[in-house]
C-alpha cells in the first residue's frame, strides 16, 4: 500500500480495497498472482516510478536475462542503482 501511495496511485482505481486486512485476504489467495487487478496495479506503480517496484522490476529482469549465470557483483550494483 505504501508503494501505491508514494506513487499517488489509489487501490480503489484497481477495484482493490484500501484496507490492509482486506487487501491481505485477497492477495493471499492462490490465484491472486493471475488476478488482472494486481498485474495492472504493479505495472502502474512501475510506470509511475514507485522506487520499490522499479527496483524489483530491474532485479527480476536481470535474473530472467541471466538465468543461472548471475554475477553477485552485478546484482549488488543493481541494489544500489
PDB file as gemmi writes it, atoms N, CA and C in Angstrom:
CRYST1    1.000    1.000    1.000  90.00  90.00  90.00 P 1                      
ATOM      1  N   UNK A   1       0.812  -1.190   0.000  1.00  0.00           N  
ATOM      2  CA  UNK A   1       0.000   0.000   0.000  1.00  0.00           C  
ATOM      3  C   UNK A   1       0.856   1.255   0.000  1.00  0.00           C  
ATOM      4  N   UNK A   2       1.969   1.239   0.725  1.00  0.00           N  
ATOM      5  CA  UNK A   2       2.796   2.439   0.780  1.00  0.00           C  
ATOM      6  C   UNK A   2       3.430   2.727  -0.578  1.00  0.00           C  
ATOM      7  N   UNK A   3       3.728   1.665  -1.352  1.00  0.00           N  
ATOM      8  CA  UNK A   3       4.276   1.869  -2.688  1.00  0.00           C  
ATOM      9  C   UNK A   3       3.281   2.570  -3.587  1.00  0.00           C  
ATOM     10  N   UNK A   4       2.029   2.192  -3.478  1.00  0.00           N  
ATOM     11  CA  UNK A   4       0.983   2.843  -4.270  1.00  0.00           C  
ATOM     12  C   UNK A   4       0.814   4.290  -3.823  1.00  0.00           C  
ATOM     13  N   UNK A   5       0.817   4.505  -2.524  1.00  0.00           N  
ATOM     14  CA  UNK A   5       0.662   5.865  -2.004  1.00  0.00           C  
ATOM     15  C   UNK A   5       1.816   6.759  -2.442  1.00  0.00           C  
ATOM     16  N   UNK A   6       3.044   6.229  -2.402  1.00  0.00           N  
ATOM     17  CA  UNK A   6       4.198   7.046  -2.783  1.00  0.00           C  
ATOM     18  C   UNK A   6       4.163   7.417  -4.262  1.00  0.00           C  
ATOM     19  N   UNK A   7       3.434   6.624  -5.071  1.00  0.00           N  
ATOM     20  CA  UNK A   7       3.304   6.922  -6.491  1.00  0.00           C  
ATOM     21  C   UNK A   7       1.969   7.617  -6.801  1.00  0.00           C  
ATOM     22  N   UNK A   8       1.264   8.022  -5.749  1.00  0.00           N  
ATOM     23  CA  UNK A   8      -0.045   8.683  -5.894  1.00  0.00           C  
ATOM     24  C   UNK A   8      -1.029   7.820  -6.689  1.00  0.00           C  
ATOM     25  N   UNK A   9      -1.043   6.534  -6.375  1.00  0.00           N  
ATOM     26  CA  UNK A   9      -1.953   5.592  -7.026  1.00  0.00           C  
ATOM     27  C   UNK A   9      -2.944   5.099  -5.983  1.00  0.00           C  
ATOM     28  N   UNK A  10      -4.215   5.119  -6.364  1.00  0.00           N  
ATOM     29  CA  UNK A  10      -5.263   4.653  -5.462  1.00  0.00           C  
ATOM     30  C   UNK A  10      -5.600   3.199  -5.774  1.00  0.00           C  
ATOM     31  N   UNK A  11      -5.647   2.385  -4.747  1.00  0.00           N  
ATOM     32  CA  UNK A  11      -6.019   0.982  -4.929  1.00  0.00           C  
ATOM     33  C   UNK A  11      -7.459   0.864  -5.420  1.00  0.00           C  
ATOM     34  N   UNK A  12      -8.283   1.828  -5.055  1.00  0.00           N  
ATOM     35  CA  UNK A  12      -9.681   1.821  -5.493  1.00  0.00           C  
ATOM     36  C   UNK A  12      -9.780   1.857  -7.027  1.00  0.00           C  
ATOM     37  N   UNK A  13      -8.827   2.514  -7.669  1.00  0.00           N  
ATOM     38  CA  UNK A  13      -8.826   2.591  -9.131  1.00  0.00           C  
ATOM     39  C   UNK A  13      -8.645   1.217  -9.774  1.00  0.00           C  
ATOM     40  N   UNK A  14      -8.178   0.257  -8.992  1.00  0.00           N  
ATOM     41  CA  UNK A  14      -7.939  -1.099  -9.486  1.00  0.00           C  
ATOM     42  C   UNK A  14      -8.920  -2.091  -8.863  1.00  0.00           C  
ATOM     43  N   UNK A  15      -9.990  -1.546  -8.320  1.00  0.00           N  
ATOM     44  CA  UNK A  15     -11.033  -2.345  -7.672  1.00  0.00           C  
ATOM     45  C   UNK A  15     -10.455  -3.202  -6.542  1.00  0.00           C  
ATOM     46  N   UNK A  16      -9.525  -2.606  -5.794  1.00  0.00           N  
ATOM     47  CA  UNK A  16      -8.904  -3.267  -4.643  1.00  0.00           C  
ATOM     48  C   UNK A  16      -9.188  -2.444  -3.390  1.00  0.00           C  
ATOM     49  N   UNK A  17      -9.315  -3.108  -2.245  1.00  0.00           N  
ATOM     50  CA  UNK A  17      -9.599  -2.367  -1.005  1.00  0.00           C  
ATOM     51  C   UNK A  17      -8.381  -1.583  -0.522  1.00  0.00           C  
ATOM     52  N   UNK A  18      -8.655  -0.480   0.113  1.00  0.00           N  
ATOM     53  CA  UNK A  18      -7.594   0.351   0.682  1.00  0.00           C  
ATOM     54  C   UNK A  18      -7.294  -0.054   2.124  1.00  0.00           C  
ATOM     55  N   UNK A  19      -8.018  -1.035   2.618  1.00  0.00           N  
ATOM     56  CA  UNK A  19      -7.847  -1.548   3.970  1.00  0.00           C  
ATOM     57  C   UNK A  19      -6.830  -2.700   3.942  1.00  0.00           C  
ATOM     58  N   UNK A  20      -5.785  -2.617   4.751  1.00  0.00           N  
ATOM     59  CA  UNK A  20      -4.693  -3.593   4.707  1.00  0.00           C  
ATOM     60  C   UNK A  20      -5.160  -5.018   4.999  1.00  0.00           C  
ATOM     61  N   UNK A  21      -6.067  -5.194   5.940  1.00  0.00           N  
ATOM     62  CA  UNK A  21      -6.533  -6.545   6.266  1.00  0.00           C  
ATOM     63  C   UNK A  21      -7.311  -7.169   5.106  1.00  0.00           C  
ATOM     64  N   UNK A  22      -8.173  -6.399   4.494  1.00  0.00           N  
ATOM     65  CA  UNK A  22      -8.928  -6.912   3.343  1.00  0.00           C  
ATOM     66  C   UNK A  22      -8.006  -7.168   2.160  1.00  0.00           C  
ATOM     67  N   UNK A  23      -7.035  -6.291   1.959  1.00  0.00           N  
ATOM     68  CA  UNK A  23      -6.079  -6.470   0.867  1.00  0.00           C  
ATOM     69  C   UNK A  23      -5.241  -7.736   1.074  1.00  0.00           C  
ATOM     70  N   UNK A  24      -4.839  -7.993   2.313  1.00  0.00           N  
ATOM     71  CA  UNK A  24      -4.083  -9.215   2.630  1.00  0.00           C  
ATOM     72  C   UNK A  24      -4.894 -10.457   2.297  1.00  0.00           C  
ATOM     73  N   UNK A  25      -6.168 -10.439   2.677  1.00  0.00           N  
ATOM     74  CA  UNK A  25      -7.027 -11.609   2.407  1.00  0.00           C  
ATOM     75  C   UNK A  25      -7.127 -11.887   0.912  1.00  0.00           C  
ATOM     76  N   UNK A  26      -7.272 -10.841   0.129  1.00  0.00           N  
ATOM     77  CA  UNK A  26      -7.385 -11.001  -1.322  1.00  0.00           C  
ATOM     78  C   UNK A  26      -6.067 -11.479  -1.918  1.00  0.00           C  
ATOM     79  N   UNK A  27      -4.962 -10.900  -1.472  1.00  0.00           N  
ATOM     80  CA  UNK A  27      -3.660 -11.218  -2.065  1.00  0.00           C  
ATOM     81  C   UNK A  27      -3.122 -12.577  -1.641  1.00  0.00           C  
ATOM     82  N   UNK A  28      -3.630 -13.142  -0.558  1.00  0.00           N  
ATOM     83  CA  UNK A  28      -3.153 -14.442  -0.088  1.00  0.00           C  
ATOM     84  C   UNK A  28      -3.806 -15.616  -0.812  1.00  0.00           C  
ATOM     85  N   UNK A  29      -4.828 -15.332  -1.595  1.00  0.00           N  
ATOM     86  CA  UNK A  29      -5.496 -16.386  -2.357  1.00  0.00           C  
ATOM     87  C   UNK A  29      -4.531 -16.903  -3.421  1.00  0.00           C  
ATOM     88  N   UNK A  30      -4.507 -18.198  -3.621  1.00  0.00           N  
ATOM     89  CA  UNK A  30      -3.576 -18.837  -4.554  1.00  0.00           C  
ATOM     90  C   UNK A  30      -3.629 -18.208  -5.940  1.00  0.00           C  
ATOM     91  N   UNK A  31      -4.802 -17.857  -6.423  1.00  0.00           N  
ATOM     92  CA  UNK A  31      -4.944 -17.321  -7.774  1.00  0.00           C  
ATOM     93  C   UNK A  31      -4.673 -15.820  -7.886  1.00  0.00           C  
ATOM     94  N   UNK A  32      -4.270 -15.179  -6.808  1.00  0.00           N  
ATOM     95  CA  UNK A  32      -4.057 -13.734  -6.858  1.00  0.00           C  
ATOM     96  C   UNK A  32      -2.933 -13.362  -7.820  1.00  0.00           C  
ATOM     97  N   UNK A  33      -1.971 -14.268  -8.027  1.00  0.00           N  
ATOM     98  CA  UNK A  33      -0.882 -13.942  -8.956  1.00  0.00           C  
ATOM     99  C   UNK A  33      -1.378 -13.830 -10.392  1.00  0.00           C  
ATOM    100  N   UNK A  34      -2.560 -14.387 -10.670  1.00  0.00           N  
ATOM    101  CA  UNK A  34      -3.146 -14.287 -12.008  1.00  0.00           C  
ATOM    102  C   UNK A  34      -4.226 -13.215 -12.067  1.00  0.00           C  
ATOM    103  N   UNK A  35      -4.474 -12.557 -10.964  1.00  0.00           N  
ATOM    104  CA  UNK A  35      -5.530 -11.551 -10.883  1.00  0.00           C  
ATOM    105  C   UNK A  35      -5.117 -10.308 -11.673  1.00  0.00           C  
ATOM    106  N   UNK A  36      -5.884  -9.943 -12.705  1.00  0.00           N  
ATOM    107  CA  UNK A  36      -5.507  -8.789 -13.527  1.00  0.00           C  
ATOM    108  C   UNK A  36      -5.457  -7.475 -12.750  1.00  0.00           C  
ATOM    109  N   UNK A  37      -6.200  -7.385 -11.652  1.00  0.00           N  
ATOM    110  CA  UNK A  37      -6.156  -6.154 -10.848  1.00  0.00           C  
ATOM    111  C   UNK A  37      -4.760  -5.926 -10.286  1.00  0.00           C  
ATOM    112  N   UNK A  38      -4.136  -7.000  -9.784  1.00  0.00           N  
ATOM    113  CA  UNK A  38      -2.794  -6.872  -9.219  1.00  0.00           C  
ATOM    114  C   UNK A  38      -1.758  -6.611 -10.311  1.00  0.00           C  
ATOM    115  N   UNK A  39      -1.924  -7.278 -11.444  1.00  0.00           N  
ATOM    116  CA  UNK A  39      -0.993  -7.062 -12.556  1.00  0.00           C  
ATOM    117  C   UNK A  39      -1.031  -5.609 -13.024  1.00  0.00           C  
ATOM    118  N   UNK A  40      -2.229  -5.066 -13.168  1.00  0.00           N  
ATOM    119  CA  UNK A  40      -2.374  -3.672 -13.597  1.00  0.00           C  
ATOM    120  C   UNK A  40      -1.809  -2.721 -12.547  1.00  0.00           C  
ATOM    121  N   UNK A  41      -2.053  -3.031 -11.287  1.00  0.00           N  
ATOM    122  CA  UNK A  41      -1.540  -2.189 -10.202  1.00  0.00           C  
ATOM    123  C   UNK A  41      -0.015  -2.151 -10.211  1.00  0.00           C  
ATOM    124  N   UNK A  42       0.607  -3.312 -10.307  1.00  0.00           N  
ATOM    125  CA  UNK A  42       2.078  -3.374 -10.304  1.00  0.00           C  
ATOM    126  C   UNK A  42       2.640  -2.629 -11.511  1.00  0.00           C  
ATOM    127  N   UNK A  43       2.063  -2.853 -12.670  1.00  0.00           N  
ATOM    128  CA  UNK A  43       2.543  -2.147 -13.879  1.00  0.00           C  
ATOM    129  C   UNK A  43       2.409  -0.636 -13.716  1.00  0.00           C  
ATOM    130  N   UNK A  44       1.302  -0.204 -13.144  1.00  0.00           N  
ATOM    131  CA  UNK A  44       1.099   1.232 -12.940  1.00  0.00           C  
ATOM    132  C   UNK A  44       2.111   1.813 -11.967  1.00  0.00           C  
ATOM    133  N   UNK A  45       2.431   1.050 -10.918  1.00  0.00           N  
ATOM    134  CA  UNK A  45       3.410   1.550  -9.940  1.00  0.00           C  
ATOM    135  C   UNK A  45       4.805   1.631 -10.562  1.00  0.00           C  
ATOM    136  N   UNK A  46       5.150   0.664 -11.393  1.00  0.00           N  
ATOM    137  CA  UNK A  46       6.453   0.715 -12.071  1.00  0.00           C  
ATOM    138  C   UNK A  46       6.478   1.903 -13.026  1.00  0.00           C  
ATOM    139  N   UNK A  47       5.409   2.065 -13.793  1.00  0.00           N  
ATOM    140  CA  UNK A  47       5.327   3.174 -14.748  1.00  0.00           C  
ATOM    141  C   UNK A  47       5.378   4.527 -14.042  1.00  0.00           C  
ATOM    142  N   UNK A  48       4.772   4.601 -12.852  1.00  0.00           N  
ATOM    143  CA  UNK A  48       4.765   5.857 -12.083  1.00  0.00           C  
ATOM    144  C   UNK A  48       6.096   6.118 -11.393  1.00  0.00           C  
ATOM    145  N   UNK A  49       6.987   5.114 -11.418  1.00  0.00           N  
ATOM    146  CA  UNK A  49       8.304   5.305 -10.822  1.00  0.00           C  
ATOM    147  C   UNK A  49       8.370   5.024  -9.340  1.00  0.00           C  
ATOM    148  N   UNK A  50       7.435   4.231  -8.811  1.00  0.00           N  
ATOM    149  CA  UNK A  50       7.496   3.854  -7.391  1.00  0.00           C  
ATOM    150  C   UNK A  50       8.823   3.127  -7.169  1.00  0.00           C  
ATOM    151  N   UNK A  51       9.704   3.657  -6.341  1.00  0.00           N  
ATOM    152  CA  UNK A  51      11.071   3.130  -6.217  1.00  0.00           C  
ATOM    153  C   UNK A  51      11.151   1.645  -5.881  1.00  0.00           C  
ATOM    154  N   UNK A  52      10.292   1.175  -4.983  1.00  0.00           N  
ATOM    155  CA  UNK A  52      10.369  -0.231  -4.580  1.00  0.00           C  
ATOM    156  C   UNK A  52      10.068  -1.157  -5.749  1.00  0.00           C  
ATOM    157  N   UNK A  53       9.090  -0.784  -6.561  1.00  0.00           N  
ATOM    158  CA  UNK A  53       8.671  -1.640  -7.654  1.00  0.00           C  
ATOM    159  C   UNK A  53       9.568  -1.485  -8.866  1.00  0.00           C  
ATOM    160  N   UNK A  54      10.126  -0.316  -9.053  1.00  0.00           N  
ATOM    161  CA  UNK A  54      11.080  -0.130 -10.148  1.00  0.00           C  
ATOM    162  C   UNK A  54      12.321  -0.976  -9.905  1.00  0.00           C  
ATOM    163  N   UNK A  55      12.789  -0.981  -8.664  1.00  0.00           N  
ATOM    164  CA  UNK A  55      13.964  -1.792  -8.317  1.00  0.00           C  
ATOM    165  C   UNK A  55      13.650  -3.276  -8.449  1.00  0.00           C  
ATOM    166  N   UNK A  56      12.490  -3.679  -7.985  1.00  0.00           N  
ATOM    167  CA  UNK A  56      12.077  -5.073  -8.098  1.00  0.00           C  
ATOM    168  C   UNK A  56      12.012  -5.495  -9.567  1.00  0.00           C  
ATOM    169  N   UNK A  57      11.444  -4.652 -10.418  1.00  0.00           N  
ATOM    170  CA  UNK A  57      11.355  -4.955 -11.845  1.00  0.00           C  
ATOM    171  C   UNK A  57      12.741  -5.083 -12.458  1.00  0.00           C  
ATOM    172  N   UNK A  58      13.663  -4.240 -12.022  1.00  0.00           N  
ATOM    173  CA  UNK A  58      15.041  -4.299 -12.517  1.00  0.00           C  
ATOM    174  C   UNK A  58      15.695  -5.625 -12.121  1.00  0.00           C  
ATOM    175  N   UNK A  59      15.521  -6.037 -10.884  1.00  0.00           N  
ATOM    176  CA  UNK A  59      16.093  -7.308 -10.419  1.00  0.00           C  
ATOM    177  C   UNK A  59      15.508  -8.499 -11.162  1.00  0.00           C  
ATOM    178  N   UNK A  60      14.180  -8.503 -11.295  1.00  0.00           N  
ATOM    179  CA  UNK A  60      13.523  -9.616 -11.983  1.00  0.00           C  
ATOM    180  C   UNK A  60      13.990  -9.698 -13.428  1.00  0.00           C  
ATOM    181  N   UNK A  61      14.084  -8.564 -14.080  1.00  0.00           N  
ATOM    182  CA  UNK A  61      14.555  -8.525 -15.458  1.00  0.00           C  
ATOM    183  C   UNK A  61      15.979  -9.077 -15.561  1.00  0.00           C  
ATOM    184  N   UNK A  62      16.843  -8.646 -14.645  1.00  0.00           N  
ATOM    185  CA  UNK A  62      18.231  -9.135 -14.634  1.00  0.00           C  
ATOM    186  C   UNK A  62      18.265 -10.643 -14.426  1.00  0.00           C  
ATOM    187  N   UNK A  63      17.516 -11.133 -13.451  1.00  0.00           N  
ATOM    188  CA  UNK A  63      17.521 -12.563 -13.146  1.00  0.00           C  
ATOM    189  C   UNK A  63      16.959 -13.394 -14.296  1.00  0.00           C  
ATOM    190  N   UNK A  64      15.950 -12.887 -14.973  1.00  0.00           N  
ATOM    191  CA  UNK A  64      15.397 -13.605 -16.124  1.00  0.00           C  
ATOM    192  C   UNK A  64      16.412 -13.651 -17.265  1.00  0.00           C  
ATOM    193  N   UNK A  65      17.122 -12.549 -17.449  1.00  0.00           N  
ATOM    194  CA  UNK A  65      18.105 -12.465 -18.532  1.00  0.00           C  
ATOM    195  C   UNK A  65      19.302 -13.376 -18.260  1.00  0.00           C  
ATOM    196  N   UNK A  66      19.764 -13.374 -17.039  1.00  0.00           N  
ATOM    197  CA  UNK A  66      20.978 -14.126 -16.693  1.00  0.00           C  
ATOM    198  C   UNK A  66      20.699 -15.586 -16.340  1.00  0.00           C  
ATOM    199  N   UNK A  67      19.477 -15.869 -15.961  1.00  0.00           N  
ATOM    200  CA  UNK A  67      19.052 -17.215 -15.600  1.00  0.00           C  
ATOM    201  C   UNK A  67      20.009 -17.814 -14.564  1.00  0.00           C  
ATOM    202  N   UNK A  68      20.831 -18.782 -14.916  1.00  0.00           N  
ATOM    203  CA  UNK A  68      21.728 -19.413 -13.948  1.00  0.00           C  
ATOM    204  C   UNK A  68      23.147 -18.840 -14.014  1.00  0.00           C  
ATOM    205  N   UNK A  69      23.318 -17.729 -14.695  1.00  0.00           N  
ATOM    206  CA  UNK A  69      24.637 -17.108 -14.846  1.00  0.00           C  
ATOM    207  C   UNK A  69      24.725 -15.791 -14.073  1.00  0.00           C  
ATOM    208  N   UNK A  70      24.075 -15.719 -12.941  1.00  0.00           N  
ATOM    209  CA  UNK A  70      24.022 -14.488 -12.153  1.00  0.00           C  
ATOM    210  C   UNK A  70      25.393 -14.156 -11.591  1.00  0.00           C  
ATOM    211  N   UNK A  71      25.766 -12.898 -11.736  1.00  0.00           N  
ATOM    212  CA  UNK A  71      27.001 -12.385 -11.169  1.00  0.00           C  
ATOM    213  C   UNK A  71      26.618 -11.592  -9.920  1.00  0.00           C  
ATOM    214  N   UNK A  72      27.047 -12.061  -8.770  1.00  0.00           N  
ATOM    215  CA  UNK A  72      26.669 -11.429  -7.495  1.00  0.00           C  
ATOM    216  C   UNK A  72      27.091  -9.960  -7.458  1.00  0.00           C  
ATOM    217  N   UNK A  73      28.254  -9.667  -8.003  1.00  0.00           N  
ATOM    218  CA  UNK A  73      28.718  -8.274  -8.008  1.00  0.00           C  
ATOM    219  C   UNK A  73      27.761  -7.394  -8.819  1.00  0.00           C  
ATOM    220  N   UNK A  74      27.336  -7.869  -9.985  1.00  0.00           N  
ATOM    221  CA  UNK A  74      26.383  -7.113 -10.797  1.00  0.00           C  
ATOM    222  C   UNK A  74      25.052  -6.944 -10.061  1.00  0.00           C  
ATOM    223  N   UNK A  75      24.624  -8.007  -9.409  1.00  0.00           N  
ATOM    224  CA  UNK A  75      23.363  -7.959  -8.676  1.00  0.00           C  
ATOM    225  C   UNK A  75      23.439  -6.937  -7.536  1.00  0.00           C  
ATOM    226  N   UNK A  76      24.561  -6.901  -6.843  1.00  0.00           N  
ATOM    227  CA  UNK A  76      24.750  -5.921  -5.764  1.00  0.00           C  
ATOM    228  C   UNK A  76      24.745  -4.497  -6.331  1.00  0.00           C  
ATOM    229  N   UNK A  77      25.341  -4.328  -7.504  1.00  0.00           N  
ATOM    230  CA  UNK A  77      25.361  -2.996  -8.140  1.00  0.00           C  
ATOM    231  C   UNK A  77      23.939  -2.542  -8.467  1.00  0.00           C  
ATOM    232  N   UNK A  78      23.100  -3.489  -8.874  1.00  0.00           N  
ATOM    233  CA  UNK A  78      21.705  -3.149  -9.157  1.00  0.00           C  
ATOM    234  C   UNK A  78      20.985  -2.692  -7.891  1.00  0.00           C  
ATOM    235  N   UNK A  79      21.382  -3.260  -6.760  1.00  0.00           N  
ATOM    236  CA  UNK A  79      20.755  -2.904  -5.483  1.00  0.00           C  
ATOM    237  C   UNK A  79      20.980  -1.416  -5.190  1.00  0.00           C  
ATOM    238  N   UNK A  80      22.162  -0.930  -5.506  1.00  0.00           N  
ATOM    239  CA  UNK A  80      22.486   0.474  -5.220  1.00  0.00           C  
ATOM    240  C   UNK A  80      22.200   1.388  -6.394  1.00  0.00           C  
ATOM    241  N   UNK A  81      21.639   0.867  -7.458  1.00  0.00           N  
ATOM    242  CA  UNK A  81      21.321   1.624  -8.669  1.00  0.00           C  
ATOM    243  C   UNK A  81      20.257   2.646  -8.412  1.00  0.00           C  
TER     244      UNK A  81                                                      
END                                                                             
